[in-house]
Amino acid sequence: MSHPTIAVDAPRAPLARRRLRVRWQRFAVPAVLLLAWELAATTGFVSERRFSSPSQIAATLWQLGVSGELGMHLLASLARAGSGLAIGLSLGVALALLSGLSRRGEDAVDALLQMARTLPHLALVPLFILWFGIGETPKIALVALGCMIPVYLNLFSGIRGADAKIIEMAGTLGLTRTEQIVHIVLPGALPSFLVGLRYSLSIAWLSLVVGEQINASSGIGYLAINAQNFMRTDIIMACLLIYALLGLFTDALVRAAERRLLAWRPAVIKD
């Protein structure tokens, strides 16, 4: 009676080992680079004052964490990024639905947004300061503008890329326009929306780096600028590492959501 169990479970072990080996291989190159970086700093090949070693950055992060300073600035940055992202996503989705589902809506908003996407939004900082002052508003607005454009472009493309044959077939089956949008167009545009969301998250952190240099009194960006005044390279590089990890973590969240929400799609790359 144990033979069927062996026959079913046997292929799983090599597959699990192969997946584990692939995961470890992804970290091999970063680990080698970190080791080379540490050796170059500790042997004096590069100046630690200008290029802090990984061990020094780790020690600095530990000190900032223990003192509570890191947590305070991190919460401030997350609040700004979250507010800007929520506003940008809401506007991007609303405008994409308006433009993608209606020719009149496209005529009304698409040309303006196509012009807006050609502008480097980080260059609008001086104008935002004149408009909104030097408080929290320009920082959040900068993040919101950066997040809105990728979501709009990708969701608009996904909506307009709906298969006309499927929509025609749905019409012959008696589905109303609203039902076609809800059950066919929007689910089909979901992959494009998630791509836009990933772009938006990366731009959100980039915008926050610049935004927190606008007369800020808290945030990871403020911590880095303040460290520049005291020539604390280790704190600056620690702040850059935090931004990178935040971007990596949020991107991993979206990829996990993709695997769950898009489980119906056939996988191109097999394990």
Residue frames relative to the residue before (quaternion, step in Angstrom):
aa qw qx qy qz dx dy dz
M 1.0000 0.0000 0.0000 0.0000 0.00 0.00 0.00
S 0.6276 0.5561 -0.3365 0.4284 3.58 1.19 -0.42
H 0.5237 0.6739 -0.4091 0.3228 3.61 1.23 -0.43
P 0.6572 0.5033 -0.3470 0.4409 3.67 0.80 -0.79
T 0.6305 0.5368 -0.3383 0.4470 3.58 1.03 -0.77
I 0.6491 0.5111 -0.3133 0.4683 3.57 0.97 -0.85
A 0.6641 0.5180 -0.3078 0.4426 3.56 0.95 -0.87
V 0.6860 0.4744 -0.2868 0.4713 3.58 1.04 -0.75
D 0.7504 0.4311 -0.2228 0.4488 3.59 0.87 -0.99
A 0.5237 0.6822 -0.4106 0.3030 3.60 1.13 -0.51
P 0.7015 0.4606 -0.3139 0.4440 3.65 0.80 -0.83
R 0.5813 0.6218 -0.3803 0.3618 3.58 1.14 -0.49
A 0.6330 0.5607 -0.3442 0.4080 3.60 0.97 -0.76
P 0.6740 0.4595 -0.3207 0.4814 3.65 0.81 -0.84
L 0.6316 0.5326 -0.3378 0.4509 3.60 1.02 -0.75
A 0.6588 0.5004 -0.3114 0.4676 3.59 0.94 -0.85
R 0.6539 0.5002 -0.3204 0.4686 3.59 0.98 -0.81
R 0.6448 0.5218 -0.3267 0.4530 3.58 1.00 -0.77
R 0.6459 0.5100 -0.3207 0.4689 3.59 0.98 -0.80
L 0.6503 0.5119 -0.3143 0.4652 3.56 0.99 -0.85
R 0.6509 0.5155 -0.3158 0.4591 3.58 0.99 -0.83
V 0.6388 0.5198 -0.3257 0.4644 3.60 1.02 -0.76
R 0.6460 0.5177 -0.3264 0.4562 3.57 0.98 -0.83
W 0.6655 0.4891 -0.3095 0.4712 3.59 0.95 -0.84
Q 0.6288 0.5467 -0.3414 0.4350 3.59 1.01 -0.73
R 0.6098 0.5618 -0.3560 0.4312 3.60 1.07 -0.62
F 0.7264 0.4166 -0.2381 0.4920 3.58 1.12 -0.64
A 0.4685 0.7073 -0.4359 0.3006 3.59 1.24 -0.16
V 0.6978 0.4711 -0.2852 0.4580 3.60 0.77 -1.00
P 0.6538 0.4875 -0.3396 0.4685 3.69 0.83 -0.78
A 0.6421 0.5265 -0.3315 0.4478 3.60 1.00 -0.78
V 0.6494 0.5051 -0.3173 0.4718 3.59 0.98 -0.81
L 0.6531 0.5130 -0.3138 0.4602 3.59 0.97 -0.83
L 0.6456 0.5096 -0.3207 0.4698 3.59 0.99 -0.80
L 0.6438 0.5173 -0.3214 0.4633 3.58 0.97 -0.80
A 0.6605 0.4938 -0.3067 0.4752 3.59 0.94 -0.87
W 0.6271 0.5356 -0.3213 0.4655 3.57 1.04 -0.79
E 0.6629 0.5043 -0.3017 0.4639 3.59 0.91 -0.92
L 0.6676 0.4993 -0.3025 0.4620 3.58 0.92 -0.90
A 0.6524 0.5173 -0.3199 0.4521 3.59 0.97 -0.82
A 0.6838 0.4780 -0.2906 0.4685 3.59 1.02 -0.75
T 0.7081 0.4697 -0.2737 0.4506 3.59 0.87 -0.91
T 0.6916 0.4554 -0.2828 0.4841 3.61 1.12 -0.55
G 0.5438 -0.6502 0.3869 0.3630 3.57 1.27 -0.02
F 0.3881 0.7260 -0.4884 0.2895 3.60 1.22 0.16
V 0.7534 0.1105 -0.0910 0.6418 3.58 1.20 -0.64
S 0.5178 -0.6530 0.4614 0.3042 3.56 -1.10 0.71
E 0.4133 -0.7190 0.5039 0.2414 3.58 -0.79 1.04
R 0.5739 0.5836 -0.3896 0.4222 3.57 1.18 -0.39
R 0.7424 0.3707 -0.2070 0.5183 3.55 1.11 -0.71
F 0.7968 0.1197 -0.0281 0.5916 3.57 1.11 -0.66
S 0.2091 -0.8350 0.4975 0.1079 3.56 0.23 1.31
S 0.5003 -0.6598 0.4798 0.2901 3.55 -1.12 0.74
P 0.6470 -0.5219 0.3755 0.4098 3.61 -1.18 0.39
S 0.6459 0.5179 -0.3320 0.4521 3.60 1.00 -0.75
Q 0.6512 0.5025 -0.3181 0.4713 3.57 1.03 -0.75
I 0.6360 0.5156 -0.3260 0.4726 3.58 1.02 -0.76
A 0.6428 0.5177 -0.3195 0.4655 3.58 1.00 -0.83
A 0.6484 0.5091 -0.3164 0.4693 3.59 0.99 -0.82
T 0.6432 0.5207 -0.3181 0.4626 3.58 1.01 -0.80
L 0.6422 0.5166 -0.3168 0.4694 3.57 0.98 -0.84
W 0.6375 0.5240 -0.3250 0.4620 3.56 1.00 -0.82
Q 0.6654 0.5026 -0.3017 0.4621 3.59 0.92 -0.89
L 0.6625 0.4923 -0.3067 0.4739 3.57 0.95 -0.85
G 0.6573 0.5148 -0.3103 0.4546 3.57 1.03 -0.75
V 0.6619 0.5095 -0.3008 0.4603 3.56 0.95 -0.90
S 0.6872 0.4883 -0.2838 0.4569 3.58 0.98 -0.83
G 0.4807 -0.6762 0.4300 0.3561 3.60 1.23 -0.40
E 0.4835 0.6858 -0.4259 0.3384 3.58 1.27 -0.19
L 0.6519 0.5263 -0.3175 0.4440 3.57 0.96 -0.87
G 0.6608 0.5170 -0.3129 0.4452 3.58 0.89 -0.87
M 0.6446 0.5265 -0.3234 0.4502 3.59 0.98 -0.83
H 0.7056 0.4500 -0.2679 0.4773 3.58 0.84 -0.97
L 0.6287 0.5378 -0.3392 0.4478 3.59 1.04 -0.71
L 0.6489 0.5100 -0.3205 0.4647 3.59 0.94 -0.80
A 0.6342 0.5248 -0.3310 0.4614 3.59 1.02 -0.76
S 0.6666 0.4933 -0.3014 0.4705 3.59 0.95 -0.85
L 0.6550 0.5126 -0.3124 0.4589 3.59 0.96 -0.85
A 0.6311 0.5276 -0.3353 0.4593 3.59 1.03 -0.74
R 0.6706 0.4822 -0.3051 0.4740 3.60 0.91 -0.85
A 0.6700 0.4950 -0.3042 0.4621 3.57 0.89 -0.93
G 0.6638 0.5108 -0.3084 0.4509 3.59 0.93 -0.85
S 0.6598 0.4999 -0.3124 0.4659 3.59 0.94 -0.84
G 0.6818 0.4854 -0.2912 0.4635 3.58 0.87 -0.94
L 0.6496 0.5197 -0.3148 0.4569 3.56 1.00 -0.84
A 0.6520 0.5165 -0.3214 0.4526 3.59 0.93 -0.85
I 0.6666 0.4853 -0.3037 0.4775 3.59 0.94 -0.86
G 0.6778 0.5055 -0.2953 0.4448 3.58 0.87 -0.95
L 0.6664 0.4918 -0.3059 0.4695 3.59 0.94 -0.85
S 0.6451 0.5239 -0.3296 0.4480 3.58 0.93 -0.83
L 0.6830 0.4692 -0.2891 0.4794 3.58 0.89 -0.92
G 0.6583 0.5252 -0.3150 0.4376 3.59 0.92 -0.89
V 0.6737 0.4834 -0.2958 0.4743 3.58 0.92 -0.90
A 0.6624 0.5126 -0.3152 0.4463 3.58 0.88 -0.91
L 0.6926 0.4665 -0.2811 0.4728 3.59 0.88 -0.91
A 0.6331 0.5228 -0.3359 0.4615 3.60 1.04 -0.70
L 0.6442 0.5032 -0.3221 0.4775 3.60 1.00 -0.75
L 0.6537 0.5132 -0.3112 0.4610 3.56 0.97 -0.88
S 0.7310 0.4314 -0.2356 0.4733 3.56 0.85 -0.96
G 0.7052 0.4935 -0.2727 0.4298 3.57 0.97 -0.86
L 0.7469 0.4069 -0.2117 0.4814 3.57 1.07 -0.71
S 0.7773 0.2532 -0.1325 0.5605 3.58 1.25 -0.15
R 0.4537 -0.6782 0.5083 0.2754 3.55 -0.94 0.91
R 0.6383 0.5116 -0.3312 0.4703 3.58 1.01 -0.72
G 0.6360 0.5185 -0.3287 0.4675 3.56 1.04 -0.75
E 0.6317 0.5241 -0.3305 0.4659 3.57 1.02 -0.77
D 0.6560 0.5074 -0.3125 0.4632 3.58 0.94 -0.86
A 0.6813 0.5182 -0.2899 0.4280 3.57 1.07 -0.74
V 0.8474 0.2201 -0.0701 0.4780 3.60 0.80 -0.96
D 0.5945 0.6286 -0.3884 0.3173 3.60 1.00 -0.66
A 0.6515 0.5227 -0.3334 0.4372 3.60 0.88 -0.86
L 0.6486 0.5175 -0.3211 0.4566 3.59 0.98 -0.82
L 0.6990 0.4612 -0.2805 0.4690 3.58 0.90 -0.88
Q 0.6085 0.5316 -0.3613 0.4654 3.58 1.09 -0.56
M 0.6440 0.4881 -0.3211 0.4939 3.59 1.08 -0.63
A 0.6491 0.5345 -0.3198 0.4366 3.56 1.00 -0.84
R 0.6622 0.5240 -0.3224 0.4278 3.60 0.99 -0.74
T 0.6327 0.5239 -0.3412 0.4570 3.60 1.19 -0.37
L 0.6029 0.5484 -0.3602 0.4539 3.58 1.25 -0.26
P 0.4017 -0.6764 0.5473 0.2857 3.62 -0.95 0.76
H 0.3309 -0.8048 0.4495 0.2019 3.55 -0.16 1.28
L 0.5939 0.5677 -0.3754 0.4291 3.60 1.13 -0.45
A 0.6152 0.5469 -0.3470 0.4495 3.58 1.21 -0.45
L 0.5925 0.5868 -0.3600 0.4183 3.59 1.27 -0.16
V 0.3638 0.7634 -0.4749 0.2436 3.59 1.26 0.01
P 0.6758 0.4756 -0.3363 0.4517 3.69 0.73 -0.83
L 0.6545 0.5047 -0.3174 0.4650 3.58 1.01 -0.78
F 0.6359 0.5253 -0.3265 0.4617 3.59 1.01 -0.77
I 0.6272 0.5271 -0.3391 0.4624 3.58 1.04 -0.71
L 0.6527 0.5016 -0.3124 0.4741 3.59 1.01 -0.81
W 0.7003 0.4758 -0.2713 0.4579 3.57 0.99 -0.83
F 0.8380 0.2433 -0.0623 0.4845 3.56 0.75 -1.13
G 0.5408 -0.6091 0.4221 0.3979 3.60 1.21 -0.11
I 0.5869 -0.5915 0.4344 0.3418 3.56 -1.29 -0.40
G 0.4381 0.7029 -0.4539 0.3286 3.58 1.18 0.48
E 0.7936 -0.2886 0.2313 0.4831 3.55 -1.10 -0.74
T 0.5636 0.6589 -0.3774 0.3253 3.58 1.10 -0.67
P 0.6973 0.4540 -0.3226 0.4511 3.68 0.71 -0.83
K 0.6120 0.5465 -0.3535 0.4492 3.60 1.07 -0.64
I 0.6900 0.4613 -0.2754 0.4850 3.58 0.88 -0.95
A 0.6442 0.5270 -0.3248 0.4492 3.59 0.99 -0.81
L 0.6283 0.5378 -0.3356 0.4510 3.57 1.04 -0.74
V 0.6574 0.4885 -0.2986 0.4899 3.58 0.98 -0.85
A 0.6560 0.5270 -0.3159 0.4384 3.59 0.91 -0.91
L 0.6701 0.4931 -0.3072 0.4620 3.59 0.89 -0.87
G 0.6614 0.5118 -0.3086 0.4531 3.56 0.97 -0.82
C 0.6933 0.4753 -0.2747 0.4668 3.60 1.06 -0.72
M 0.6228 0.5978 -0.3451 0.3683 3.57 1.04 -0.74
I 0.6820 0.5367 -0.3115 0.3871 3.59 0.79 -0.99
P 0.6900 0.4668 -0.3242 0.4482 3.70 0.72 -0.86
V 0.6392 0.5164 -0.3349 0.4611 3.59 1.00 -0.76
Y 0.6478 0.5183 -0.3220 0.4561 3.57 0.93 -0.88
L 0.6952 0.4943 -0.2930 0.4319 3.59 0.72 -1.04
N 0.7161 0.4551 -0.2660 0.4576 3.58 0.82 -0.96
L 0.6705 0.4774 -0.3136 0.4734 3.60 0.93 -0.80
F 0.6124 0.5379 -0.3451 0.4654 3.59 1.02 -0.73
S 0.6622 0.4996 -0.2988 0.4718 3.57 0.94 -0.91
G 0.6563 0.5171 -0.3113 0.4527 3.59 0.99 -0.81
I 0.6514 0.5089 -0.3143 0.4668 3.58 1.00 -0.82
R 0.7099 0.4479 -0.2624 0.4760 3.57 0.87 -0.94
G 0.6610 0.5164 -0.3060 0.4503 3.59 1.20 -0.36
A 0.3520 0.7449 -0.4962 0.2737 3.59 1.24 0.23
D 0.5252 -0.6546 0.4511 0.3036 3.55 -1.02 0.86
A 0.3994 -0.7482 0.4826 0.2185 3.57 -0.56 1.21
K 0.6281 0.5477 -0.3475 0.4299 3.60 1.05 -0.68
I 0.6494 0.5047 -0.3230 0.4683 3.57 1.01 -0.80
I 0.6460 0.5124 -0.3215 0.4656 3.58 1.00 -0.81
E 0.6419 0.5162 -0.3209 0.4675 3.57 1.00 -0.80
M 0.6483 0.5074 -0.3169 0.4710 3.57 0.98 -0.81
A 0.6356 0.5238 -0.3314 0.4602 3.58 1.03 -0.78
G 0.6333 0.5334 -0.3303 0.4531 3.57 1.07 -0.70
T 0.6592 0.4980 -0.3100 0.4705 3.57 1.02 -0.76
L 0.6634 0.4916 -0.3019 0.4765 3.59 1.19 -0.50
G 0.6110 -0.6123 0.3282 0.3796 3.56 1.28 0.06
L 0.4325 0.6918 -0.4786 0.3244 3.61 1.19 0.22
T 0.4330 -0.6934 0.5141 0.2598 3.57 -0.95 0.87
R 0.7009 -0.4468 0.3409 0.4393 3.56 -1.30 0.17
T 0.6597 0.5043 -0.3084 0.4640 3.59 0.93 -0.87
E 0.6657 0.4974 -0.3052 0.4651 3.59 0.94 -0.85
Q 0.6206 0.5301 -0.3428 0.4651 3.59 1.05 -0.67
I 0.6537 0.5080 -0.3129 0.4656 3.57 0.98 -0.83
V 0.7068 0.4810 -0.2677 0.4443 3.57 0.84 -1.03
H 0.7951 0.3545 -0.1605 0.4652 3.59 0.84 -0.99
I 0.7749 0.3164 -0.1753 0.5184 3.62 1.13 -0.43
V 0.7470 0.4316 -0.2523 0.4382 3.58 0.56 -1.16
L 0.7278 0.4444 -0.2648 0.4502 3.60 0.69 -1.02
P 0.6475 0.4813 -0.3477 0.4777 3.67 0.88 -0.69
G 0.6565 0.5107 -0.3174 0.4555 3.58 1.04 -0.71
A 0.6859 0.4703 -0.2752 0.4823 3.57 1.18 -0.58
L 0.4477 0.7260 -0.4361 0.2869 3.60 1.25 -0.20
P 0.6450 0.5092 -0.3549 0.4458 3.68 0.84 -0.75
S 0.6520 0.5058 -0.3149 0.4689 3.59 0.98 -0.80
F 0.6295 0.5313 -0.3360 0.4566 3.58 1.02 -0.77
L 0.6714 0.4987 -0.3073 0.4539 3.59 0.92 -0.86
V 0.5976 0.5323 -0.3588 0.4804 3.59 1.11 -0.61
G 0.6611 0.5008 -0.2996 0.4716 3.57 0.95 -0.87
L 0.6237 0.5402 -0.3341 0.4557 3.57 1.07 -0.73
R 0.6442 0.5157 -0.3254 0.4616 3.60 0.98 -0.79
Y 0.6388 0.5033 -0.3209 0.4855 3.57 1.00 -0.79
S 0.6584 0.5310 -0.3115 0.4332 3.56 0.92 -0.91
L 0.6426 0.5258 -0.3277 0.4508 3.58 0.98 -0.79
S 0.6593 0.4941 -0.3192 0.4682 3.59 0.94 -0.81
I 0.6672 0.4845 -0.3039 0.4773 3.59 1.00 -0.81
A 0.5806 0.5873 -0.3753 0.4209 3.60 1.11 -0.62
W 0.6960 0.4537 -0.2854 0.4778 3.59 0.86 -0.90
L 0.6181 0.5338 -0.3421 0.4647 3.58 1.06 -0.70
S 0.6636 0.4959 -0.2983 0.4740 3.59 0.95 -0.89
L 0.6461 0.5354 -0.3263 0.4353 3.56 1.01 -0.77
V 0.5864 0.5725 -0.3709 0.4368 3.60 1.05 -0.70
V 0.7041 0.4390 -0.2558 0.4960 3.56 0.93 -0.94
G 0.6680 0.5360 -0.3084 0.4140 3.57 0.89 -0.94
E 0.6996 0.4745 -0.2858 0.4514 3.58 0.97 -0.76
Q 0.5793 0.5396 -0.3927 0.4680 3.55 1.26 0.23
I 0.5622 0.5815 -0.3825 0.4466 3.58 1.33 0.07
N 0.7910 -0.3446 0.1969 0.4657 3.58 -0.07 1.29
A 0.2896 0.7678 -0.5211 0.2346 3.59 0.92 0.87
S 0.2306 -0.7576 0.5929 0.1459 3.54 -1.23 0.53
S 0.7623 0.1648 -0.1316 0.6119 3.55 1.31 0.15
G 0.5553 0.5978 -0.4549 0.3567 3.55 -1.28 0.32
I 0.6361 -0.5430 0.3902 0.3850 3.54 -1.24 0.47
G 0.6339 0.5307 -0.3279 0.4572 3.59 1.04 -0.75
Y 0.6383 0.5102 -0.3221 0.4781 3.56 1.00 -0.78
L 0.6304 0.5395 -0.3304 0.4498 3.56 0.99 -0.81
A 0.6651 0.4967 -0.3026 0.4684 3.58 1.00 -0.80
I 0.6655 0.4949 -0.3092 0.4654 3.61 0.93 -0.86
N 0.6453 0.5125 -0.3198 0.4676 3.56 1.01 -0.78
A 0.6472 0.5115 -0.3188 0.4668 3.59 1.06 -0.73
Q 0.5780 0.5860 -0.3769 0.4249 3.59 1.12 -0.56
N 0.6436 0.5402 -0.3239 0.4348 3.57 1.01 -0.78
F 0.7458 0.3566 -0.1976 0.5269 3.59 1.17 -0.58
M 0.4680 -0.7066 0.4256 0.3171 3.58 1.28 0.32
R 0.3693 0.7196 -0.5000 0.3096 3.60 1.03 0.81
T 0.1794 -0.8204 0.5376 0.0756 3.55 0.16 1.31
D 0.6233 0.5638 -0.3489 0.4146 3.58 1.02 -0.74
I 0.6610 0.4882 -0.3110 0.4775 3.61 1.00 -0.77
I 0.6306 0.5340 -0.3368 0.4513 3.58 0.99 -0.82
M 0.6978 0.4566 -0.2759 0.4780 3.57 0.86 -0.94
A 0.5985 0.5433 -0.3582 0.4672 3.59 1.13 -0.57
C 0.6455 0.5105 -0.3182 0.4707 3.59 1.02 -0.78
L 0.6381 0.5161 -0.3240 0.4706 3.59 1.00 -0.79
L 0.6357 0.5255 -0.3210 0.4655 3.56 1.05 -0.78
I 0.6363 0.5268 -0.3296 0.4571 3.58 1.01 -0.78
Y 0.6366 0.5158 -0.3265 0.4712 3.58 0.97 -0.84
A 0.6599 0.5105 -0.3097 0.4562 3.57 0.92 -0.90
L 0.6740 0.4890 -0.2976 0.4669 3.59 0.93 -0.86
L 0.6220 0.5274 -0.3429 0.4664 3.58 1.05 -0.70
G 0.6539 0.5059 -0.3090 0.4701 3.56 0.98 -0.83
L 0.6558 0.5081 -0.3057 0.4672 3.56 0.99 -0.85
F 0.6668 0.5105 -0.3028 0.4507 3.58 0.94 -0.88
T 0.6868 0.4688 -0.2961 0.4699 3.61 0.85 -0.89
D 0.6265 0.5186 -0.3441 0.4692 3.59 1.06 -0.67
A 0.6359 0.5206 -0.3287 0.4653 3.59 1.04 -0.75
L 0.6147 0.5436 -0.3480 0.4533 3.60 1.06 -0.67
V 0.6706 0.4852 -0.3005 0.4739 3.58 0.94 -0.88
R 0.6417 0.5140 -0.3299 0.4639 3.60 0.99 -0.77
A 0.6300 0.5121 -0.3366 0.4770 3.59 1.05 -0.69
A 0.6397 0.5083 -0.3205 0.4793 3.58 1.04 -0.76
E 0.6109 0.5531 -0.3442 0.4499 3.59 1.06 -0.73
R 0.6658 0.5061 -0.3133 0.4499 3.57 0.88 -0.91
R 0.6969 0.4579 -0.2824 0.4742 3.57 1.03 -0.72
L 0.7298 0.4445 -0.2469 0.4571 3.58 0.84 -0.98
L 0.7626 0.3293 -0.1768 0.5279 3.57 1.13 -0.66
A 0.2239 0.8045 -0.5193 0.1817 3.57 1.08 0.68
W 0.5999 0.5831 -0.3521 0.4197 3.58 1.22 -0.44
R 0.6141 0.5622 -0.3611 0.4200 3.60 1.18 -0.39
P 0.4703 -0.6536 0.4952 0.3263 3.65 -0.98 0.69
A 0.4307 -0.7034 0.5044 0.2555 3.57 -0.94 0.91
V 0.3819 -0.7209 0.5341 0.2218 3.55 -0.97 0.94
I 0.7605 0.2795 -0.1456 0.5677 3.54 1.00 -0.91
K 0.2087 -0.7887 0.5699 0.0979 3.57 -0.64 1.09
D 0.5450 -0.5965 0.4728 0.3515 3.58 -1.26 0.46
